[in-house]
Amino acid sequence: MKFRIERDALAEAVAWSARSLPARPAAPVLAGLLLDVSDDQLSISGFDYEVSTHANLEVTAGSTGRALVSGRLLADISKALPAHPVEFSADGSRVSITCGSAKFTLPTMPDEDYPRLPEMPTTAGTVSSSVFARAVAQVAIAAGKDDTLPMLTGVRMEIDGDRVTLAATDRYRLAVRELNWAPSSATSDAQVLVPARTLADAAKSLTGDAELTIALSASGAGEGIIGFAGTGRRTTTRLLDAQFPPYRTLLPSEFSVTAEVSVAALTEAVKRVALVADRGNPVRLDFSDGGLTLSAGGDDEGKAEENLEVDYEGEPITTAFNPAFLLEGLGAIEEPMARLLFTTPTKPAVIRPAGAASGEGSNYTYLIMPVRLPG
């Protein structure tokens, strides 16, 4: 195997392919990237039995062939190479990388031991890559990180005609986003649970093309897989075989208190007030006709208080939230004004964009559990 390629193209593709490689692989070959050259095309593949990555690049091929090398080491080398074309050649059990005056020699691993990558599932439809990336980012913040509760570490994706609903929760907050997409003619309604970390990485990294292709296995659950493709790259991941909570029952249908506030102003105020809040302590919010008063801390650790103007309807209400959770919800609002909706001080509050109902950004809901105040 021998080929020539531009440094930047190689470094970017290798870095993307190596992102999903396991830090502690179950077998040594799973730490490798498989390079395969054929007809002036280089494919770079990674697989750990859960997530697969595959990138295609145009190269000037001298000879075809394939080689399996350490993925993270190749990524580090590719990033550090000087700005010159890269000559890559494989000879027996070693590969040589030459770029300008720099030269590296790496050992190869037995490629016959490398597992076969899963096939891309049947195309389910396409979606704007930028819209999908924003929607996933808005929802994934609420996904749990405790692997002992797998049903909370995923993002539920519900397909219903030309609508896709994404939802995630960690029991303390819930994020839901709806968006339009273009389903294939053969697509039926589906509900799947996708690992949140993998979904967020795929959505963020596959925005080079205007559209992102989503492919879904026929089973739709358990041993099924989901695939994403764009910019000459594709990635697949196994779906989580877990039951996502019935999240719609958590969303209140009626509210007794409504407040509209500037997202930027509230965000900055929460950040300032939270400076005196010890780890895990809440920020208190007092709503009344006069506006909103934020406070945190106490006599022992220092105290902070700030007032904001809000457009408020309803009886006065006092509640408190984890400041990190509150800031993440506000950070996901893409419009300048947010609408805060309450039922009672001790029940979950809802944060939504305050824009027109027809706007894409308005199809976002962030529910957050309050923190009980002493007394």
C-alpha positions as CSV (number, residue, x, y, z in Angstrom):
1,M,0.0,0.0,0.0
2,K,1.3,3.4,-1.0
3,F,-0.4,6.8,-1.3
4,R,0.0,10.6,-1.2
5,I,-2.4,13.0,0.5
6,E,-2.6,16.6,1.8
7,R,-1.7,16.9,5.4
8,D,-4.8,18.8,6.6
9,A,-7.2,16.3,4.9
10,L,-5.4,13.3,6.5
11,A,-5.2,14.9,9.9
12,E,-8.8,15.9,10.0
13,A,-10.1,12.5,8.8
14,V,-7.9,10.6,11.2
15,A,-8.8,12.7,14.2
16,W,-12.5,12.3,13.4
17,S,-12.2,8.5,13.0
18,A,-10.1,8.1,16.2
19,R,-12.6,10.0,18.4
20,S,-14.6,6.9,19.2
21,L,-11.7,4.6,19.8
22,P,-11.8,3.1,23.4
23,A,-9.2,4.2,25.9
24,R,-9.0,0.6,27.2
25,P,-9.9,-1.7,24.3
26,A,-11.1,-5.2,25.0
27,A,-8.6,-6.4,22.3
28,P,-5.5,-4.6,21.1
29,V,-6.7,-4.4,17.5
30,L,-9.7,-2.3,18.6
31,A,-7.3,0.5,19.4
32,G,-6.4,0.6,15.7
33,L,-7.6,2.4,12.6
34,L,-7.8,0.4,9.4
35,L,-6.5,2.2,6.4
36,D,-7.6,0.7,3.0
37,V,-6.5,2.1,-0.4
38,S,-8.3,1.3,-3.6
39,D,-8.8,3.2,-6.9
40,D,-7.4,6.5,-5.5
41,Q,-9.7,6.3,-2.5
42,L,-8.5,6.0,1.1
43,S,-11.0,4.7,3.7
44,I,-10.2,5.1,7.4
45,S,-12.3,2.9,9.7
46,G,-12.6,2.4,13.4
47,F,-14.8,0.0,15.4
48,D,-15.1,-1.0,19.0
49,Y,-18.2,-3.3,18.6
50,E,-20.4,-0.4,19.7
51,V,-19.5,2.6,17.6
52,S,-18.1,2.5,14.1
53,T,-16.6,5.3,12.0
54,H,-15.7,5.3,8.3
55,A,-14.2,8.2,6.3
56,N,-13.4,8.3,2.6
57,L,-10.7,10.5,1.1
58,E,-9.3,11.1,-2.3
59,V,-5.6,10.2,-2.6
60,T,-3.0,9.7,-5.2
61,A,-2.5,6.0,-4.9
62,G,0.8,4.3,-5.8
63,S,-0.5,0.8,-4.9
64,T,-3.5,-0.6,-3.2
65,G,-3.6,-2.5,0.1
66,R,-4.5,-2.0,3.7
67,A,-2.8,-1.6,7.1
68,L,-4.0,-1.5,10.7
69,V,-2.1,1.0,13.0
70,S,-2.6,2.6,16.4
71,G,-5.4,5.1,15.9
72,R,-4.5,7.6,18.7
73,L,-0.8,7.6,17.8
74,L,-1.6,8.2,14.1
75,A,-3.9,11.0,15.1
76,D,-1.2,12.7,17.2
77,I,1.4,12.3,14.4
78,S,-1.0,13.5,11.7
79,K,-1.8,16.7,13.7
80,A,1.9,17.4,14.3
81,L,3.1,17.0,10.7
82,P,4.4,20.0,8.9
83,A,2.3,21.7,6.2
84,H,3.5,19.5,3.3
85,P,1.9,16.6,1.4
86,V,2.1,13.3,3.2
87,E,3.7,10.1,1.7
88,F,2.4,7.0,3.3
89,S,3.6,3.5,2.5
90,A,3.3,0.0,4.1
91,D,6.0,-2.6,3.8
92,G,5.4,-5.9,5.7
93,S,4.8,-5.3,9.4
94,R,5.6,-1.5,9.4
95,V,4.3,1.6,7.8
96,S,6.3,4.8,6.9
97,I,5.0,8.3,7.0
98,T,7.0,11.0,5.4
99,C,6.0,14.7,5.4
100,G,8.7,17.3,4.4
101,S,11.7,16.6,6.6
102,A,9.7,14.5,9.1
103,K,9.6,10.8,8.9
104,F,7.8,8.3,11.2
105,T,7.8,4.5,11.2
106,L,5.0,2.6,12.9
107,P,4.3,-1.0,13.6
108,T,1.2,-2.5,12.2
109,M,-1.3,-4.9,13.8
110,P,-2.7,-8.0,12.2
111,D,-5.6,-6.7,10.1
112,E,-7.0,-10.2,9.7
113,D,-8.0,-10.0,13.4
114,Y,-9.9,-6.7,12.9
115,P,-13.7,-7.1,13.2
116,R,-15.9,-6.4,10.2
117,L,-17.7,-3.1,10.4
118,P,-21.5,-3.2,10.5
119,E,-23.3,-2.3,7.3
120,M,-25.0,1.0,7.1
121,P,-28.7,0.5,7.9
122,T,-31.5,1.4,5.5
123,T,-31.8,5.2,5.0
124,A,-34.7,6.5,7.1
125,G,-34.5,10.1,5.9
126,T,-32.6,13.4,5.7
127,V,-32.4,16.5,7.9
128,S,-30.7,19.8,7.9
129,S,-27.3,19.0,9.5
130,S,-27.1,22.4,11.3
131,V,-30.7,22.2,12.6
132,F,-30.1,18.6,13.8
133,A,-26.8,19.5,15.5
134,R,-28.4,22.4,17.4
135,A,-31.4,20.2,18.4
136,V,-29.2,17.4,19.7
137,A,-27.0,19.9,21.6
138,Q,-30.1,21.3,23.2
139,V,-31.4,17.9,24.4
140,A,-28.2,16.0,25.2
141,I,-27.4,18.4,28.1
142,A,-30.1,16.7,30.1
143,A,-29.0,13.1,29.5
144,G,-27.7,11.2,32.5
145,K,-24.0,10.1,32.9
146,D,-24.5,7.2,35.3
147,D,-23.9,4.0,33.2
148,T,-25.8,2.0,35.9
149,L,-29.0,3.6,34.6
150,P,-28.6,3.1,30.9
151,M,-32.2,4.3,30.1
152,L,-31.1,7.8,31.2
153,T,-27.8,7.9,29.3
154,G,-29.6,8.0,25.9
155,V,-31.6,10.4,23.8
156,R,-35.0,9.1,22.8
157,M,-35.7,9.7,19.1
158,E,-39.3,9.5,18.0
159,I,-40.1,9.5,14.3
160,D,-43.7,10.4,13.4
161,G,-44.1,11.2,9.7
162,D,-42.1,14.4,8.9
163,R,-41.5,15.2,12.6
164,V,-38.7,14.0,14.8
165,T,-38.9,14.4,18.6
166,L,-35.7,14.2,20.7
167,A,-35.9,13.8,24.5
168,A,-33.4,13.2,27.3
169,T,-33.6,13.3,31.1
170,D,-31.4,12.6,34.1
171,R,-34.3,12.7,36.6
172,Y,-33.5,16.3,37.7
173,R,-34.3,17.9,34.3
174,L,-35.9,17.0,31.0
175,A,-35.2,18.5,27.6
176,V,-37.5,18.0,24.6
177,R,-37.0,19.3,21.0
178,E,-39.1,18.8,17.9
179,L,-37.9,19.4,14.4
180,N,-38.9,18.7,10.8
181,W,-37.1,16.2,8.5
182,A,-37.6,14.5,5.2
183,P,-38.4,10.8,5.7
184,S,-37.8,8.3,3.0
185,S,-40.9,6.8,1.3
186,A,-40.3,3.5,3.1
187,T,-39.9,5.0,6.6
188,S,-42.4,4.0,9.2
189,D,-42.9,5.5,12.6
190,A,-40.2,4.5,15.1
191,Q,-39.0,5.1,18.6
192,V,-35.3,4.4,19.5
193,L,-32.9,5.2,22.3
194,V,-29.5,6.4,21.1
195,P,-26.4,6.8,23.4
196,A,-26.4,10.6,24.1
197,R,-22.6,11.0,23.9
198,T,-22.3,9.3,20.5
199,L,-25.3,11.1,19.1
200,A,-24.0,14.5,20.2
201,D,-20.5,13.8,18.7
202,A,-22.0,12.6,15.4
203,A,-24.4,15.5,15.1
204,K,-21.7,18.1,15.8
205,S,-19.0,16.5,13.6
206,L,-21.1,15.8,10.5
207,T,-22.2,19.4,9.6
208,G,-20.0,19.8,6.5
209,D,-22.9,19.0,4.1
210,A,-26.2,20.8,4.1
211,E,-28.1,17.6,4.8
212,L,-27.4,14.7,7.2
213,T,-28.6,11.2,6.3
214,I,-30.1,9.2,9.1
215,A,-30.3,5.4,8.7
216,L,-32.1,3.0,11.0
217,S,-32.1,-0.8,11.3
218,A,-35.3,-2.6,10.8
219,S,-35.5,-3.9,14.3
220,G,-35.5,-0.4,15.7
221,A,-34.5,-1.5,19.2
222,G,-32.3,-3.8,21.2
223,E,-29.7,-5.1,18.8
224,G,-30.6,-2.5,16.2
225,I,-28.2,0.2,15.1
226,I,-28.6,3.7,13.8
227,G,-26.3,5.4,11.3
228,F,-25.5,8.9,10.3
229,A,-23.7,10.0,7.1
230,G,-22.5,13.2,5.6
231,T,-19.3,14.9,4.3
232,G,-17.9,11.6,3.0
233,R,-18.1,10.1,6.5
234,R,-20.5,7.8,8.2
235,T,-20.8,6.5,11.8
236,T,-23.0,3.8,13.3
237,T,-23.8,3.0,16.9
238,R,-25.8,0.3,18.7
239,L,-29.1,1.4,20.1
240,L,-29.7,1.1,23.9
241,D,-31.9,-1.8,24.9
242,A,-33.6,0.1,27.7
243,Q,-37.0,1.5,28.5
244,F,-37.0,5.3,28.4
245,P,-39.3,6.9,31.1
246,P,-42.8,8.1,29.9
247,Y,-41.5,11.7,29.9
248,R,-44.7,13.3,28.5
249,T,-46.5,12.6,31.8
250,L,-43.9,14.9,33.5
251,L,-44.8,18.0,31.4
252,P,-47.5,20.1,33.0
253,S,-50.5,21.0,30.9
254,E,-51.5,24.1,32.9
255,F,-49.5,26.8,34.6
256,S,-50.4,29.4,37.3
257,V,-47.4,31.6,36.9
258,T,-45.7,33.0,33.8
259,A,-42.6,35.1,33.6
260,E,-40.7,36.4,30.5
261,V,-37.1,37.5,31.0
262,S,-34.1,38.3,28.9
263,V,-32.0,35.2,28.5
264,A,-28.7,37.1,28.6
265,A,-29.7,39.2,31.6
266,L,-30.9,36.2,33.6
267,T,-27.8,34.1,32.7
268,E,-25.4,36.7,33.8
269,A,-27.3,37.4,37.0
270,V,-27.4,33.6,37.9
271,K,-23.6,33.4,37.2
272,R,-22.9,36.3,39.6
273,V,-25.2,35.2,42.4
274,A,-24.0,31.6,42.2
275,L,-20.4,32.7,43.0
276,V,-21.2,32.6,46.7
277,A,-23.2,29.3,46.5
278,D,-21.3,26.4,47.8
279,R,-21.1,23.3,45.6
280,G,-24.6,21.8,45.4
281,N,-26.4,24.8,47.0
282,P,-29.2,26.4,45.0
283,V,-29.9,29.9,43.7
284,R,-33.2,31.2,45.1
285,L,-35.7,33.0,42.8
286,D,-38.4,35.3,44.2
287,F,-41.0,36.4,41.6
288,S,-43.4,39.2,42.3
289,D,-45.1,42.1,40.5
290,G,-42.0,44.1,41.2
291,G,-39.7,41.7,39.2
292,L,-37.4,38.9,40.1
293,T,-34.9,38.8,43.0
294,L,-32.1,36.2,42.8
295,S,-30.2,35.3,45.9
296,A,-27.7,32.7,47.2
297,G,-25.4,32.0,50.1
298,G,-25.7,32.9,53.7
299,D,-24.0,34.6,56.6
300,D,-21.2,32.0,56.9
301,E,-20.1,31.8,53.3
302,G,-21.1,35.2,52.0
303,K,-24.4,36.3,50.4
304,A,-25.4,37.7,47.0
305,E,-28.6,39.3,45.7
306,E,-29.6,40.8,42.4
307,N,-32.9,42.2,41.0
308,L,-34.1,41.9,37.4
309,E,-37.0,43.3,35.5
310,V,-39.4,40.6,34.3
311,D,-42.8,40.5,32.6
312,Y,-44.7,38.6,35.3
313,E,-48.3,37.2,35.5
314,G,-49.6,35.3,38.6
315,E,-49.3,35.2,42.3
316,P,-45.8,35.8,43.9
317,I,-43.8,32.6,44.0
318,T,-40.5,31.6,45.6
319,T,-38.5,28.7,44.3
320,A,-34.8,27.6,43.9
321,F,-32.8,25.7,41.4
322,N,-29.4,24.1,40.9
323,P,-27.5,26.9,39.2
324,A,-25.6,24.7,36.8
325,F,-28.9,23.0,35.6
326,L,-30.6,26.4,35.3
327,L,-27.7,27.9,33.3
328,E,-27.6,24.9,30.9
329,G,-31.3,25.3,30.2
330,L,-30.9,29.0,29.6
331,G,-27.9,28.3,27.4
332,A,-30.0,26.1,25.1
333,I,-32.5,28.8,24.4
334,E,-31.8,30.3,21.0
335,E,-34.1,33.3,21.3
336,P,-33.3,36.5,23.2
337,M,-36.3,36.1,25.6
338,A,-37.2,33.0,27.7
339,R,-40.6,32.2,29.2
340,L,-40.6,30.6,32.6
341,L,-43.7,28.6,33.6
342,F,-44.6,27.5,37.1
343,T,-47.4,25.5,38.7
344,T,-46.3,25.5,42.4
345,P,-42.9,26.3,44.0
346,T,-42.2,22.6,44.7
347,K,-43.2,21.2,41.3
348,P,-41.0,21.2,38.1
349,A,-40.8,24.5,36.2
350,V,-40.7,24.8,32.4
351,I,-38.4,27.0,30.4
352,R,-39.2,27.7,26.8
353,P,-38.3,30.3,24.1
354,A,-40.6,33.3,24.2
355,G,-40.7,33.6,20.4
356,A,-43.5,32.9,17.9
357,A,-44.9,29.4,18.1
358,S,-44.0,28.9,14.4
359,G,-40.3,29.3,14.9
360,E,-38.0,26.3,15.0
361,G,-36.5,27.5,18.3
362,S,-39.9,27.6,19.9
363,N,-40.2,23.8,19.7
364,Y,-37.9,23.4,22.7
365,T,-38.9,22.6,26.3
366,Y,-36.6,22.4,29.3
367,L,-38.2,21.1,32.5
368,I,-36.2,21.5,35.7
369,M,-36.8,20.2,39.2
370,P,-36.7,22.8,42.0
371,V,-34.5,22.4,45.1
372,R,-36.4,22.4,48.3
373,L,-35.6,25.4,50.5
374,P,-35.2,25.0,54.3
375,G,-38.5,25.5,56.1
